[in-house]
Amino acid sequence: MSNTMNQEDQQKMAITLTPAAAQHVAQHLERRGKGIGVRLGVKTTGCSGLAYQLDFVDEQQPGDMVFEHHGVKLLIDPKNLVYMDGIELDYVRDGLNESFKFNNPNERDRCGCGESFRV
């Protein structure tokens, strides 16, 4: 059974990625020669309580929620949706540094080192 979100459901729970993030993920998956997308999640850690997780995945797990944007699949365990509803995943370059950026409207506070956040 697939939990792929239809258009109506995606309007209720928006998990998106920018074209830059989609392009980076697609290129990485192509270099790997396998994979279906990325899994977004949170884990308990750091001084503020939660940290983002991002992993490239090769297969969907039972119960995964799947959002697709710009041809790239985002997989999320439903228990993480409460922390990630409305999030936008971006990929940014700043000088020699490049990284994924989580634009999360649910964040209420972020620790000084940037490792963790609180909702």
Summary of the structure (lengths in Angstrom):
residues: 119
radius of gyration: 14.2
end to end distance: 31.0
largest distance: 43.9
contacts: 331
relative contact order: 0.24
helix: 23%
strand: 41%
